[in-house]
Amino acid sequence: MPKGGAGGVMEVVRVSFADLKEGVDLAAQIEAAFGPGGLGIIAVSDVPSYPEARQRLLPLALRLGELSEEARRSIEDPGSKYSFGWSEGKESVEAGRADALKASFYANPLTDAPTADPQLIHRFPTYCRPNVWPSRDIPELEPAFKALGRMIVDVGKQLLRHCDTYARSRNPHVPPGKLLGVVERSQCHKARLLLYRPPQQQPPSPPAQGEAAPAESSRASGDEPVPSGGDGDVSSWCGWHVDHGSLTGLTRAQFWKGGEAVEGREVDPSCGLYIRTRGGQIVQAHIPDGCIAFQVGHAMSIQSGGLLAATPHCVSAPKGLASRGVSRATLAVFMQVRTVHAGLHCSRWSVLFTLVRTVHAS
């Protein structure tokens, strides 16, 4: 374990959707969730129609995984480095270990074609190529994917208004509306429908000798791999990483065993999302039922001058005989900066403020 050791189970800070919309002062909750002592994650409750939208989409991850090999290949997009459509076995995680237990379906939830500019498509294929849909095999996927993805982006924008207010109250050099503006101007958001295969079905490949984790994971998934710190067992379903975008929206996961929906805690209470705090503790984070979670990405951490913290996180698979046949699905929505302005728009004041806070915390 890294410095600080295990920190047990922690409930995620929760705010209501009504409070987001009505402009209630949420500075204390933003700081508790995203500030120096926070987990880098917050949960939004009571979003209208969210439970139904989640239930329409997540089971379709299982159907994607059950398609024939030919059907799955027909919705792959090698030209985007497998960052649109179906991707399985194309990425690596910690220390070059093959990501053998996770499959993904990627699409832009807001638009099927972010740009018609051939130069941008060539320069940024992982964000600017068009969506690919399994219209013949699973026609209901496209509307369900877009409905939930757009809902999460809309809620994320409401949350960002409060993040802007908080950041400016702590650092007046942060321009007004900066964090929300970056997301509103972008057409390059990416949603990822994730299917975690049963852990006994296909064991992970051993690490390649002398080989570091390639950057492909970062390009395809919106993640930046980070060193595991010797806790590879915790990251058995998804390796340690930091999301590189501005803000990530995340559904509570759904588990299945033998085709029947089950609660993850019933299978193994220790499986699920883990977060490494700034102090080095590893804690298990529970997303409350019926909530959408949001995590700070690396870009927003920089844009806020370090006031809002992006934290490394991973997913632990269930263990023991009870884990046989257990699969997991979730949707992650990466709200990104515009590709044409991928330099993060960091002012010299934000950079200076980040450096001062880093030195002060060390």
C-alpha positions as a LaTeX table, in Angstrom:
\begin{tabular}{lrrr}
\hline
Residue & $x$ (\AA) & $y$ (\AA) & $z$ (\AA) \\
\hline
Met1 & 0.00 & 0.00 & 0.00 \\
Pro2 & 1.15 & 3.56 & $-0.60$ \\
Lys3 & 1.71 & 6.10 & 2.13 \\
Gly4 & $-1.32$ & 6.33 & 4.39 \\
Gly5 & $-2.49$ & 2.75 & 3.84 \\
Ala6 & $-6.11$ & 1.71 & 3.48 \\
Gly7 & $-8.79$ & 4.18 & 4.53 \\
Gly8 & $-11.85$ & 1.90 & 4.56 \\
Val9 & $-15.16$ & 2.76 & 2.93 \\
Met10 & $-16.31$ & 6.34 & 2.42 \\
Glu11 & $-19.66$ & 7.66 & 1.26 \\
Val12 & $-19.44$ & 10.22 & $-1.52$ \\
Val13 & $-20.48$ & 13.83 & $-0.78$ \\
Arg14 & $-24.02$ & 14.31 & $-2.07$ \\
Val15 & $-25.95$ & 17.34 & $-3.37$ \\
Ser16 & $-29.44$ & 17.49 & $-4.84$ \\
Phe17 & $-30.21$ & 18.41 & $-8.41$ \\
Ala18 & $-32.76$ & 20.96 & $-7.16$ \\
Asp19 & $-30.05$ & 22.76 & $-5.19$ \\
Leu20 & $-27.82$ & 22.83 & $-8.27$ \\
Lys21 & $-30.54$ & 24.43 & $-10.37$ \\
Glu22 & $-31.81$ & 26.87 & $-7.73$ \\
Gly23 & $-28.38$ & 28.34 & $-7.05$ \\
Val24 & $-28.12$ & 27.27 & $-3.41$ \\
Asp25 & $-24.68$ & 28.02 & $-1.93$ \\
Leu26 & $-22.83$ & 24.70 & $-2.24$ \\
Ala27 & $-19.31$ & 25.98 & $-1.50$ \\
Ala28 & $-18.92$ & 23.75 & 1.54 \\
Gln29 & $-19.96$ & 20.64 & $-0.39$ \\
Ile30 & $-17.73$ & 21.51 & $-3.36$ \\
Glu31 & $-14.74$ & 21.94 & $-1.05$ \\
Ala32 & $-15.52$ & 18.74 & 0.86 \\
Ala33 & $-15.72$ & 16.76 & $-2.38$ \\
Phe34 & $-13.15$ & 18.41 & $-4.66$ \\
Gly35 & $-10.90$ & 20.36 & $-2.29$ \\
Pro36 & $-7.55$ & 19.33 & $-0.73$ \\
Gly37 & $-9.13$ & 16.83 & 1.67 \\
Gly38 & $-11.76$ & 15.53 & $-0.74$ \\
Leu39 & $-12.01$ & 12.35 & $-2.79$ \\
Gly40 & $-12.35$ & 14.28 & $-6.06$ \\
Ile41 & $-15.91$ & 12.97 & $-6.54$ \\
Ile42 & $-19.42$ & 14.23 & $-5.78$ \\
Ala43 & $-22.86$ & 12.65 & $-6.23$ \\
Val44 & $-25.95$ & 14.45 & $-7.56$ \\
Ser45 & $-29.29$ & 13.01 & $-6.40$ \\
Asp46 & $-32.88$ & 13.27 & $-7.61$ \\
Val47 & $-32.17$ & 13.97 & $-11.29$ \\
Pro48 & $-35.53$ & 13.65 & $-13.07$ \\
Ser49 & $-35.85$ & 10.52 & $-15.28$ \\
Tyr50 & $-32.29$ & 9.42 & $-14.53$ \\
Pro51 & $-33.06$ & 5.97 & $-13.03$ \\
Glu52 & $-35.15$ & 5.06 & $-16.08$ \\
Ala53 & $-32.50$ & 6.31 & $-18.53$ \\
Arg54 & $-29.80$ & 4.34 & $-16.71$ \\
Gln55 & $-31.89$ & 1.18 & $-16.73$ \\
Arg56 & $-32.55$ & 1.52 & $-20.48$ \\
Leu57 & $-28.85$ & 1.76 & $-21.32$ \\
Leu58 & $-26.69$ & $-0.33$ & $-18.98$ \\
Pro59 & $-28.18$ & $-3.76$ & $-19.87$ \\
Leu60 & $-27.30$ & $-3.05$ & $-23.49$ \\
Ala61 & $-23.62$ & $-3.40$ & $-22.53$ \\
Leu62 & $-24.27$ & $-7.10$ & $-21.98$ \\
Arg63 & $-25.94$ & $-7.38$ & $-25.39$ \\
Leu64 & $-22.96$ & $-5.71$ & $-27.05$ \\
Gly65 & $-20.65$ & $-8.21$ & $-25.39$ \\
Glu66 & $-22.78$ & $-11.10$ & $-26.63$ \\
Leu67 & $-22.71$ & $-10.05$ & $-30.29$ \\
Ser68 & $-20.87$ & $-12.29$ & $-32.70$ \\
Glu69 & $-17.23$ & $-11.51$ & $-33.40$ \\
Glu70 & $-18.19$ & $-10.43$ & $-36.91$ \\
Ala71 & $-20.84$ & $-8.03$ & $-35.58$ \\
Arg72 & $-18.45$ & $-6.52$ & $-33.03$ \\
Arg73 & $-15.77$ & $-6.02$ & $-35.68$ \\
Ser74 & $-18.29$ & $-4.19$ & $-37.86$ \\
Ile75 & $-18.57$ & $-1.45$ & $-35.22$ \\
Glu76 & $-14.84$ & $-1.07$ & $-34.57$ \\
Asp77 & $-13.04$ & 2.05 & $-35.80$ \\
Pro78 & $-9.28$ & 1.47 & $-36.06$ \\
Gly79 & $-8.87$ & 4.92 & $-37.65$ \\
Ser80 & $-9.81$ & 6.52 & $-34.32$ \\
Lys81 & $-7.40$ & 4.22 & $-32.44$ \\
Tyr82 & $-10.52$ & 2.36 & $-31.30$ \\
Ser83 & $-11.84$ & 5.51 & $-29.61$ \\
Phe84 & $-15.19$ & 5.24 & $-31.39$ \\
Gly85 & $-17.38$ & 2.17 & $-31.53$ \\
Trp86 & $-16.33$ & $-1.15$ & $-30.02$ \\
Ser87 & $-12.98$ & $-1.64$ & $-28.29$ \\
Glu88 & $-11.84$ & $-4.79$ & $-26.52$ \\
Gly89 & $-8.30$ & $-5.94$ & $-25.83$ \\
Lys90 & $-6.85$ & $-2.84$ & $-27.48$ \\
Glu91 & $-5.62$ & $-1.05$ & $-24.36$ \\
Ser92 & $-3.07$ & $-1.63$ & $-21.64$ \\
Val93 & $-3.09$ & $-0.68$ & $-18.00$ \\
Glu94 & $-0.44$ & $-0.62$ & $-15.30$ \\
Ala95 & 3.07 & $-1.76$ & $-16.26$ \\
Gly96 & 1.92 & $-2.78$ & $-19.73$ \\
Arg97 & $-0.54$ & $-5.37$ & $-18.42$ \\
Ala98 & $-3.14$ & $-6.15$ & $-21.06$ \\
Asp99 & $-6.61$ & $-4.83$ & $-20.25$ \\
Ala100 & $-8.19$ & $-8.23$ & $-20.81$ \\
Leu101 & $-11.31$ & $-7.94$ & $-18.66$ \\
Lys102 & $-12.85$ & $-4.71$ & $-19.93$ \\
Ala103 & $-14.69$ & $-3.93$ & $-23.16$ \\
Ser104 & $-16.01$ & $-0.52$ & $-24.22$ \\
Phe105 & $-18.36$ & 1.16 & $-26.64$ \\
Tyr106 & $-17.42$ & 4.80 & $-27.32$ \\
Ala107 & $-19.51$ & 7.58 & $-28.88$ \\
Asn108 & $-20.01$ & 11.32 & $-28.73$ \\
Pro109 & $-23.38$ & 11.71 & $-26.96$ \\
Leu110 & $-24.07$ & 15.21 & $-28.30$ \\
Thr111 & $-23.37$ & 14.93 & $-32.01$ \\
Asp112 & $-22.65$ & 12.18 & $-34.52$ \\
Ala113 & $-20.07$ & 14.31 & $-36.33$ \\
Pro114 & $-18.21$ & 16.88 & $-34.18$ \\
Thr115 & $-16.69$ & 18.53 & $-37.25$ \\
Ala116 & $-16.58$ & 18.28 & $-41.03$ \\
Asp117 & $-13.09$ & 19.79 & $-41.17$ \\
Pro118 & $-10.82$ & 17.09 & $-42.66$ \\
Gln119 & $-7.72$ & 18.64 & $-41.07$ \\
Leu120 & $-9.21$ & 18.42 & $-37.58$ \\
Ile121 & $-10.40$ & 14.87 & $-38.22$ \\
His122 & $-6.90$ & 13.91 & $-39.31$ \\
Arg123 & $-5.22$ & 15.74 & $-36.46$ \\
Phe124 & $-7.60$ & 14.59 & $-33.70$ \\
Pro125 & $-9.08$ & 11.26 & $-34.84$ \\
Thr126 & $-9.83$ & 10.11 & $-31.29$ \\
Tyr127 & $-12.28$ & 13.00 & $-30.84$ \\
Cys128 & $-13.33$ & 14.23 & $-34.28$ \\
Arg129 & $-14.29$ & 11.11 & $-36.22$ \\
Pro130 & $-18.01$ & 10.29 & $-36.56$ \\
Asn131 & $-19.91$ & 7.91 & $-34.31$ \\
Val132 & $-20.41$ & 4.26 & $-35.26$ \\
Trp133 & $-23.65$ & 2.56 & $-34.18$ \\
Pro134 & $-24.84$ & $-1.09$ & $-34.27$ \\
Ser135 & $-28.05$ & 0.00 & $-35.97$ \\
Arg136 & $-28.83$ & $-3.45$ & $-37.37$ \\
Asp137 & $-28.10$ & $-5.55$ & $-34.26$ \\
Ile138 & $-29.06$ & $-3.21$ & $-31.39$ \\
Pro139 & $-31.04$ & $-0.28$ & $-32.84$ \\
Glu140 & $-32.16$ & 0.88 & $-29.37$ \\
Leu141 & $-28.56$ & 1.55 & $-28.29$ \\
Glu142 & $-28.21$ & 4.90 & $-30.07$ \\
Pro143 & $-31.24$ & 6.66 & $-28.53$ \\
Ala144 & $-30.59$ & 5.21 & $-25.06$ \\
Phe145 & $-26.89$ & 6.14 & $-25.19$ \\
Lys146 & $-27.54$ & 9.69 & $-26.38$ \\
Ala147 & $-30.36$ & 10.31 & $-23.89$ \\
Leu148 & $-28.33$ & 9.31 & $-20.83$ \\
Gly149 & $-25.11$ & 10.90 & $-22.12$ \\
Arg150 & $-26.80$ & 14.24 & $-22.79$ \\
Met151 & $-28.53$ & 14.14 & $-19.42$ \\
Ile152 & $-25.19$ & 13.67 & $-17.64$ \\
Val153 & $-23.58$ & 16.51 & $-19.61$ \\
Asp154 & $-26.49$ & 18.83 & $-18.74$ \\
Val155 & $-26.23$ & 18.01 & $-15.02$ \\
Gly156 & $-22.45$ & 18.42 & $-15.23$ \\
Lys157 & $-22.87$ & 21.94 & $-16.58$ \\
Gln158 & $-25.08$ & 22.85 & $-13.64$ \\
Leu159 & $-22.39$ & 21.52 & $-11.30$ \\
Leu160 & $-19.68$ & 23.48 & $-13.10$ \\
Arg161 & $-21.50$ & 26.76 & $-12.41$ \\
His162 & $-21.00$ & 26.08 & $-8.71$ \\
Cys163 & $-17.39$ & 25.01 & $-9.27$ \\
Asp164 & $-16.75$ & 28.33 & $-11.02$ \\
Thr165 & $-18.28$ & 30.26 & $-8.12$ \\
Tyr166 & $-16.21$ & 28.31 & $-5.60$ \\
Ala167 & $-12.94$ & 28.64 & $-7.54$ \\
Arg168 & $-13.34$ & 32.39 & $-8.01$ \\
Ser169 & $-14.19$ & 32.88 & $-4.33$ \\
Arg170 & $-10.88$ & 31.25 & $-3.40$ \\
Asn171 & $-8.77$ & 32.71 & $-6.21$ \\
Pro172 & $-10.01$ & 35.97 & $-7.84$ \\
His173 & $-7.57$ & 35.46 & $-10.73$ \\
Val174 & $-9.68$ & 32.57 & $-12.07$ \\
Pro175 & $-11.74$ & 34.18 & $-14.88$ \\
Pro176 & $-15.52$ & 34.18 & $-14.32$ \\
Gly177 & $-17.25$ & 31.18 & $-15.90$ \\
Lys178 & $-13.97$ & 29.62 & $-17.00$ \\
Leu179 & $-14.66$ & 26.00 & $-16.05$ \\
Leu180 & $-18.18$ & 25.93 & $-17.49$ \\
Gly181 & $-17.13$ & 27.85 & $-20.60$ \\
Val182 & $-14.48$ & 25.29 & $-21.53$ \\
Val183 & $-17.10$ & 22.52 & $-21.51$ \\
Glu184 & $-19.87$ & 24.56 & $-23.18$ \\
Arg185 & $-17.66$ & 25.48 & $-26.12$ \\
Ser186 & $-16.56$ & 21.92 & $-26.77$ \\
Gln187 & $-18.13$ & 19.48 & $-29.22$ \\
Cys188 & $-15.65$ & 16.73 & $-28.34$ \\
His189 & $-17.27$ & 15.08 & $-25.33$ \\
Lys190 & $-16.94$ & 11.31 & $-25.25$ \\
Ala191 & $-19.11$ & 8.75 & $-23.48$ \\
Arg192 & $-17.90$ & 5.22 & $-22.74$ \\
Leu193 & $-20.28$ & 2.34 & $-22.07$ \\
Leu194 & $-18.13$ & $-0.10$ & $-20.11$ \\
Leu195 & $-18.55$ & $-3.85$ & $-19.80$ \\
Tyr196 & $-16.37$ & $-5.58$ & $-17.21$ \\
Arg197 & $-16.06$ & $-9.28$ & $-18.01$ \\
Pro198 & $-16.31$ & $-11.91$ & $-15.24$ \\
Pro199 & $-12.90$ & $-12.04$ & $-13.53$ \\
Gln200 & $-12.63$ & $-15.83$ & $-13.80$ \\
Gln201 & $-13.45$ & $-15.77$ & $-17.50$ \\
Gln202 & $-10.13$ & $-14.46$ & $-18.77$ \\
Pro203 & $-7.28$ & $-13.76$ & $-16.34$ \\
Pro204 & $-5.14$ & $-10.69$ & $-16.99$ \\
Ser205 & $-1.91$ & $-11.15$ & $-18.91$ \\
Pro206 & 1.33 & $-10.83$ & $-16.90$ \\
Pro207 & 3.24 & $-7.55$ & $-17.20$ \\
Ala208 & 5.67 & $-7.32$ & $-20.09$ \\
Gln209 & 9.27 & $-7.28$ & $-18.88$ \\
Gly210 & 10.81 & $-3.81$ & $-18.95$ \\
Glu211 & 7.76 & $-2.29$ & $-20.66$ \\
Ala212 & 5.86 & 0.74 & $-19.45$ \\
Ala213 & 2.14 & 1.24 & $-19.96$ \\
Pro214 & 1.60 & 2.77 & $-23.41$ \\
Ala215 & $-0.30$ & 6.00 & $-23.92$ \\
Glu216 & $-3.05$ & 4.24 & $-25.86$ \\
Ser217 & $-5.20$ & 4.04 & $-22.74$ \\
Ser218 & $-5.04$ & 7.80 & $-22.41$ \\
Arg219 & $-6.00$ & 8.40 & $-26.03$ \\
Ala220 & $-8.83$ & 5.93 & $-26.17$ \\
Ser221 & $-10.49$ & 6.08 & $-22.79$ \\
Gly222 & $-10.02$ & 9.59 & $-21.44$ \\
Asp223 & $-7.65$ & 8.19 & $-18.80$ \\
Glu224 & $-4.04$ & 8.86 & $-17.88$ \\
Pro225 & $-2.39$ & 5.74 & $-16.39$ \\
Val226 & $-0.61$ & 6.28 & $-13.08$ \\
Pro227 & 1.74 & 3.98 & $-11.15$ \\
Ser228 & $-0.09$ & 1.38 & $-9.12$ \\
Gly229 & 2.01 & 1.79 & $-6.00$ \\
Gly230 & 2.07 & $-1.96$ & $-5.43$ \\
Asp231 & $-1.70$ & $-2.35$ & $-5.04$ \\
Gly232 & $-2.43$ & $-4.24$ & $-8.26$ \\
Asp233 & $-4.96$ & $-6.53$ & $-6.55$ \\
Val234 & $-7.17$ & $-3.51$ & $-5.88$ \\
Ser235 & $-7.02$ & $-2.48$ & $-9.54$ \\
Ser236 & $-7.91$ & $-5.91$ & $-10.96$ \\
Trp237 & $-10.87$ & $-4.72$ & $-13.07$ \\
Cys238 & $-9.56$ & $-1.28$ & $-14.09$ \\
Gly239 & $-6.05$ & 0.06 & $-13.54$ \\
Trp240 & $-5.13$ & 3.19 & $-11.59$ \\
His241 & $-5.61$ & 6.32 & $-13.68$ \\
Val242 & $-6.60$ & 9.99 & $-13.61$ \\
Asp243 & $-9.20$ & 11.22 & $-16.11$ \\
His244 & $-7.52$ & 13.75 & $-18.37$ \\
Gly245 & $-10.59$ & 15.82 & $-19.33$ \\
Ser246 & $-12.41$ & 18.54 & $-17.40$ \\
Leu247 & $-15.22$ & 16.68 & $-15.66$ \\
Thr248 & $-16.32$ & 13.03 & $-15.79$ \\
Gly249 & $-19.92$ & 11.98 & $-15.16$ \\
Leu250 & $-20.38$ & 8.40 & $-13.96$ \\
Thr251 & $-23.39$ & 6.19 & $-13.34$ \\
Arg252 & $-23.59$ & 3.82 & $-10.40$ \\
Ala253 & $-22.52$ & 0.42 & $-11.73$ \\
Gln254 & $-24.90$ & $-2.43$ & $-12.45$ \\
Phe255 & $-23.82$ & $-6.03$ & $-11.75$ \\
Trp256 & $-25.10$ & $-9.26$ & $-13.26$ \\
Lys257 & $-24.57$ & $-12.91$ & $-12.46$ \\
Gly258 & $-25.83$ & $-15.55$ & $-14.84$ \\
Gly259 & $-27.83$ & $-12.89$ & $-16.66$ \\
Glu260 & $-29.66$ & $-11.79$ & $-13.48$ \\
Ala261 & $-29.13$ & $-8.36$ & $-11.91$ \\
Val262 & $-27.40$ & $-8.50$ & $-8.52$ \\
Glu263 & $-25.96$ & $-5.99$ & $-6.05$ \\
Gly264 & $-22.17$ & $-5.78$ & $-6.11$ \\
Arg265 & $-22.05$ & $-5.76$ & $-2.31$ \\
Glu266 & $-23.91$ & $-9.08$ & $-2.26$ \\
Val267 & $-21.23$ & $-10.67$ & $-4.45$ \\
Asp268 & $-18.22$ & $-9.14$ & $-2.67$ \\
Pro269 & $-18.44$ & $-6.00$ & $-0.50$ \\
Ser270 & $-14.84$ & $-5.13$ & $-1.38$ \\
Cys271 & $-15.41$ & $-4.85$ & $-5.15$ \\
Gly272 & $-16.03$ & $-1.54$ & $-6.90$ \\
Leu273 & $-14.54$ & 1.93 & $-7.15$ \\
Tyr274 & $-11.39$ & 2.85 & $-5.18$ \\
Ile275 & $-9.78$ & 6.29 & $-4.91$ \\
Arg276 & $-6.32$ & 7.34 & $-3.76$ \\
Thr277 & $-6.51$ & 10.57 & $-1.77$ \\
Arg278 & $-3.96$ & 13.38 & $-1.86$ \\
Gly279 & $-2.66$ & 12.01 & 1.44 \\
Gly280 & $-2.01$ & 8.62 & $-0.14$ \\
Gln281 & $-4.86$ & 6.68 & 1.45 \\
Ile282 & $-6.77$ & 4.15 & $-0.63$ \\
Val283 & $-10.48$ & 4.25 & 0.12 \\
Gln284 & $-13.48$ & 2.50 & $-1.35$ \\
Ala285 & $-16.04$ & 5.04 & $-2.62$ \\
His286 & $-19.72$ & 4.13 & $-2.76$ \\
Ile287 & $-21.88$ & 6.06 & $-5.22$ \\
Pro288 & $-25.33$ & 6.33 & $-3.60$ \\
Asp289 & $-28.21$ & 4.59 & $-5.32$ \\
Gly290 & $-30.04$ & 6.80 & $-7.82$ \\
Cys291 & $-27.19$ & 9.32 & $-8.07$ \\
Ile292 & $-24.92$ & 10.50 & $-10.87$ \\
Ala293 & $-21.32$ & 10.89 & $-9.73$ \\
Phe294 & $-18.90$ & 13.49 & $-11.08$ \\
Gln295 & $-15.10$ & 13.35 & $-10.84$ \\
Val296 & $-12.60$ & 16.13 & $-11.43$ \\
Gly297 & $-10.33$ & 15.60 & $-14.44$ \\
His298 & $-6.72$ & 16.66 & $-14.82$ \\
Ala299 & $-7.63$ & 19.56 & $-17.12$ \\
Met300 & $-10.04$ & 21.09 & $-14.62$ \\
Ser301 & $-7.55$ & 20.64 & $-11.81$ \\
Ile302 & $-5.08$ & 22.77 & $-13.77$ \\
Gln303 & $-7.70$ & 25.27 & $-14.94$ \\
Ser304 & $-8.82$ & 25.87 & $-11.35$ \\
Gly305 & $-5.27$ & 26.54 & $-10.20$ \\
Gly306 & $-5.23$ & 23.35 & $-8.17$ \\
Leu307 & $-8.27$ & 24.27 & $-6.10$ \\
Leu308 & $-10.24$ & 21.31 & $-7.46$ \\
Ala309 & $-8.37$ & 18.03 & $-7.16$ \\
Ala310 & $-8.24$ & 15.18 & $-9.69$ \\
Thr311 & $-7.56$ & 11.93 & $-7.82$ \\
Pro312 & $-6.29$ & 8.55 & $-9.10$ \\
His313 & $-8.93$ & 5.83 & $-9.06$ \\
Cys314 & $-9.42$ & 2.22 & $-10.11$ \\
Val315 & $-11.98$ & $-0.60$ & $-10.02$ \\
Ser316 & $-11.57$ & $-3.80$ & $-8.03$ \\
Ala317 & $-13.13$ & $-7.05$ & $-9.26$ \\
Pro318 & $-14.97$ & $-9.41$ & $-6.90$ \\
Lys319 & $-12.89$ & $-12.26$ & $-5.53$ \\
Gly320 & $-13.44$ & $-15.88$ & $-4.63$ \\
Leu321 & $-15.97$ & $-18.41$ & $-5.88$ \\
Ala322 & $-18.79$ & $-15.87$ & $-5.65$ \\
Ser323 & $-17.15$ & $-13.85$ & $-8.43$ \\
Arg324 & $-17.64$ & $-16.52$ & $-11.08$ \\
Gly325 & $-19.91$ & $-15.27$ & $-13.85$ \\
Val326 & $-20.20$ & $-11.76$ & $-12.41$ \\
Ser327 & $-20.07$ & $-8.88$ & $-14.90$ \\
Arg328 & $-20.37$ & $-5.13$ & $-14.39$ \\
Ala329 & $-21.50$ & $-2.21$ & $-16.56$ \\
Thr330 & $-21.42$ & 1.55 & $-16.20$ \\
Leu331 & $-21.40$ & 4.69 & $-18.35$ \\
Ala332 & $-18.64$ & 7.29 & $-18.05$ \\
Val333 & $-19.06$ & 10.63 & $-19.82$ \\
Phe334 & $-15.84$ & 12.59 & $-20.33$ \\
Met335 & $-16.50$ & 16.31 & $-20.72$ \\
Gln336 & $-13.48$ & 17.54 & $-22.65$ \\
Val337 & $-11.83$ & 20.75 & $-23.75$ \\
Arg338 & $-12.03$ & 21.67 & $-27.44$ \\
Thr339 & $-9.38$ & 19.84 & $-29.42$ \\
Val340 & $-8.35$ & 22.98 & $-31.28$ \\
His341 & $-7.60$ & 24.57 & $-27.90$ \\
Ala342 & $-6.16$ & 21.55 & $-26.14$ \\
Gly343 & $-3.54$ & 23.72 & $-24.40$ \\
Leu344 & $-5.95$ & 24.07 & $-21.43$ \\
His345 & $-6.05$ & 27.90 & $-21.53$ \\
Cys346 & $-4.02$ & 28.13 & $-18.30$ \\
Ser347 & $-3.27$ & 31.70 & $-17.26$ \\
Arg348 & 0.02 & 32.52 & $-15.59$ \\
Trp349 & $-1.94$ & 33.25 & $-12.39$ \\
Ser350 & $-3.49$ & 29.77 & $-12.38$ \\
Val351 & $-0.10$ & 28.15 & $-12.91$ \\
Leu352 & 1.49 & 30.25 & $-10.17$ \\
Phe353 & $-1.39$ & 29.53 & $-7.77$ \\
Thr354 & $-1.05$ & 25.79 & $-8.47$ \\
Leu355 & 2.67 & 25.90 & $-7.70$ \\
Val356 & 2.12 & 27.82 & $-4.46$ \\
Arg357 & $-0.57$ & 25.37 & $-3.30$ \\
Thr358 & 1.64 & 22.37 & $-4.21$ \\
Val359 & 4.63 & 23.71 & $-2.29$ \\
His360 & 2.44 & 24.62 & 0.68 \\
Ala361 & 0.90 & 21.10 & 0.77 \\
Ser362 & 4.20 & 19.22 & 0.53 \\
\hline
\end{tabular}
